[in-house]
Amino acid sequence: MLSGRMRIIAFSDIHGHYDIVGAILSSEAPSDAVVIAGDVTTHGTVREAREAISNLQRLQKPLFVVAGNMDLPAFESLFTELDVNVNARGVRLGECGFFGVAGSPFTPMHTPYEISEQEIMHRIELGWAQIRDAPRKIFVPHAPPRSTKLDRIFLGAHVGSTAVREFVECNQPDVLICGHIHESRGIDVLGRTQMVNCGTAGKGEYAVVTIDASVEVELREYRGSHSG
């Protein structure tokens, strides 16, 4: 059992709509951390990503980020420089350990950041090794686990990561926060792992994860004035 409560506001697939994310964080109740599960930009530049993350850091909340498949691999060094990167890395915040994996499995679209399932598993294991003794583990892959409620495209196919699913089934982190498949926003469970596809932050969609004696995951939508 945790000695303290952890409240996380989680986003994915911002795709340049930084104003909406800022509005959500200004309107939400106080949180202990912010997670971004990839696709900060859409083919954006390192300069754009730097400005976006630096603006979020002004909120003075711990920030945990992975790049998505529509981001550039070059963002990795930037996120590391800004001390927000959890791709192939584990970071402790109190009794919670955050770790993740960037990019996505290979797709027919040949987006900027796609890697093999073997590389996905390798990066997951590197991060996991650094936080596996944490009382609570929060896993942040951009891509959802394969064959769940979180990875189904409009045509019906499941296109998530087999490596992400295998890892979750074997190791059972407390929480998984992902995105990538916009049309599969939702909540699912694998064993005791509570999982959420946050949806498209550019449309005002996000999630709130509360970790206490138990884990509570809630989907929310910002209803202020925005487009997208």
C-alpha positions in Angstrom: 0.0 0.0 0.0 1.2 3.5 -0.8 2.0 5.8 2.0 0.7 8.7 -0.1 -1.8 9.3 -3.0 -0.6 9.9 -6.5 -2.7 11.8 -9.0 -1.6 11.7 -12.7 -3.0 13.7 -15.6 -2.2 11.8 -18.8 -2.2 12.8 -22.4 -1.3 11.3 -25.8 -1.5 12.4 -29.4 -1.3 16.2 -28.8 -0.3 16.7 -32.5 0.6 20.4 -31.9 -2.5 21.4 -30.0 -0.5 22.7 -27.0 -3.0 25.4 -26.2 -5.6 22.7 -25.4 -3.2 20.8 -23.1 -2.4 24.0 -21.3 -6.1 24.8 -20.9 -6.8 21.3 -19.5 -3.9 21.5 -17.0 -5.1 25.0 -15.9 -8.7 23.8 -15.4 -7.9 20.4 -13.7 -7.6 19.8 -10.0 -4.0 19.7 -8.8 -2.0 16.7 -9.8 1.3 15.1 -8.7 2.6 14.4 -12.2 1.9 14.8 -15.9 2.4 12.0 -18.5 2.6 12.4 -22.3 2.4 9.1 -24.1 3.7 10.3 -27.5 2.9 12.2 -30.6 3.7 15.6 -29.1 3.9 16.9 -32.7 3.0 15.8 -36.3 6.3 15.6 -38.1 7.3 18.6 -36.0 10.8 20.0 -35.5 13.1 19.7 -32.5 12.6 23.4 -31.9 8.8 23.0 -31.8 9.1 20.1 -29.4 11.5 22.0 -27.2 9.2 24.9 -26.9 6.2 22.7 -26.2 7.9 20.7 -23.4 9.6 23.8 -21.9 6.2 25.5 -21.6 4.8 22.5 -19.8 7.7 22.5 -17.5 6.8 26.0 -16.3 3.9 24.4 -14.5 6.6 22.9 -12.1 5.0 19.4 -12.1 7.1 16.2 -12.7 6.7 15.5 -16.4 7.2 12.0 -18.0 7.3 11.8 -21.8 7.9 9.4 -24.6 8.0 10.2 -28.3 5.3 8.8 -30.6 5.5 7.5 -34.1 4.7 10.9 -35.6 7.5 12.5 -33.6 11.1 12.4 -34.8 13.6 10.0 -33.2 15.8 13.1 -32.7 13.4 14.1 -30.0 15.0 11.5 -27.7 18.1 13.5 -27.0 16.0 16.6 -26.4 13.7 14.9 -24.0 16.7 13.5 -22.2 18.3 16.9 -22.0 15.1 18.3 -20.5 15.0 15.4 -18.1 11.5 14.2 -19.1 12.4 11.1 -21.1 11.1 7.7 -20.0 11.9 5.8 -23.2 14.1 2.9 -22.2 14.5 4.6 -18.8 13.0 4.3 -15.4 12.4 7.2 -13.1 11.1 7.1 -9.5 8.7 9.7 -8.1 8.1 8.8 -4.5 6.9 5.2 -4.4 5.9 5.2 -8.1 8.3 4.1 -10.9 7.7 5.4 -14.4 9.1 3.7 -17.5 8.2 3.6 -21.1 8.9 3.0 -24.8 8.8 5.5 -27.7 7.6 5.0 -31.3 5.4 2.3 -32.6 5.7 -1.1 -34.4 6.2 -0.9 -38.1 3.1 0.4 -40.0 2.1 0.6 -43.7 2.3 4.4 -43.4 6.1 4.5 -42.8 5.8 7.2 -40.1 8.9 8.9 -38.7 9.4 6.7 -35.6 8.8 3.0 -36.1 10.8 0.2 -34.6 10.7 -3.6 -34.4 8.9 -5.5 -31.7 12.3 -6.8 -30.5 13.6 -3.3 -30.1 10.4 -2.3 -28.3 10.9 -5.2 -25.8 14.5 -4.3 -25.3 13.7 -0.7 -24.4 10.9 -1.8 -22.1 13.2 -4.1 -20.2 15.9 -1.4 -19.8 13.4 1.0 -18.1 11.8 -1.8 -16.1 15.1 -2.8 -14.6 15.5 0.7 -13.1 12.2 0.8 -11.3 11.2 -2.8 -10.7 11.6 -2.4 -6.9 9.2 0.5 -6.8 6.0 -0.3 -4.9 3.9 1.0 -7.9 4.9 0.8 -11.6 3.5 3.0 -14.3 4.3 1.9 -17.9 4.1 4.5 -20.7 4.3 3.0 -24.2 3.1 5.1 -27.1 1.6 2.0 -28.7 -1.1 0.0 -27.0 -0.9 -3.7 -26.3 -2.1 -6.0 -29.1 -5.6 -7.5 -29.2 -7.2 -5.3 -26.5 -9.9 -2.7 -26.4 -7.2 -0.1 -26.9 -5.6 -1.0 -30.3 -8.5 -1.6 -32.8 -8.6 0.6 -35.9 -11.9 1.5 -37.7 -11.6 -1.4 -40.1 -11.6 -3.8 -37.1 -8.0 -5.0 -37.1 -5.9 -5.0 -33.9 -2.6 -3.2 -34.6 -1.0 -2.7 -31.2 2.3 -4.0 -30.0 2.8 -7.7 -29.3 5.9 -6.9 -27.2 3.9 -4.5 -25.0 1.2 -7.1 -24.5 3.8 -9.8 -23.7 5.5 -7.6 -21.2 2.3 -6.7 -19.4 1.2 -10.3 -19.2 4.5 -11.4 -17.7 5.2 -8.5 -15.4 1.9 -6.9 -14.5 2.8 -3.2 -13.9 0.0 -1.4 -12.0 -0.9 1.0 -14.8 -0.3 1.3 -18.5 -0.8 4.7 -20.2 -0.8 4.7 -24.0 -2.3 6.4 -27.1 -1.5 6.0 -30.9 -4.8 4.5 -32.0 -7.1 7.5 -31.9 -10.3 5.5 -32.4 -9.6 3.1 -29.6 -9.7 5.6 -26.7 -10.8 3.6 -23.6 -10.0 1.5 -20.6 -9.1 -2.1 -20.4 -7.4 -4.6 -18.0 -4.8 -7.4 -18.5 -4.5 -9.4 -15.3 -4.1 -6.8 -12.6 -2.8 -4.1 -15.0 -5.2 -1.1 -15.4 -4.7 0.2 -18.9 -5.9 3.4 -20.6 -5.6 4.8 -24.2 -5.9 8.5 -23.4 -7.4 9.4 -26.8 -6.5 12.5 -28.8 -5.4 15.4 -26.7 -5.8 17.6 -29.7 -9.6 17.0 -29.3 -9.5 17.7 -25.6 -9.4 14.0 -24.6 -7.2 12.9 -21.6 -7.2 10.6 -18.6 -6.8 10.9 -14.9 -5.1 8.1 -13.0 -5.3 8.0 -9.2 -3.0 5.6 -7.3 -3.7 4.9 -3.7 -4.6 1.7 -2.0 -6.1 0.9 -5.4 -5.8 2.3 -8.9 -8.6 4.4 -10.4 -8.6 5.3 -14.1 -11.0 7.9 -15.5 -11.4 9.2 -19.1 -12.2 12.9 -19.3 -12.8 15.5 -22.0 -12.1 19.2 -22.0 -15.2 21.1 -23.1 -13.8 24.6 -23.4 -13.6 26.4 -26.7 -11.2 24.6 -29.0 -11.1 23.2 -32.5 -9.8 19.9 -33.7 
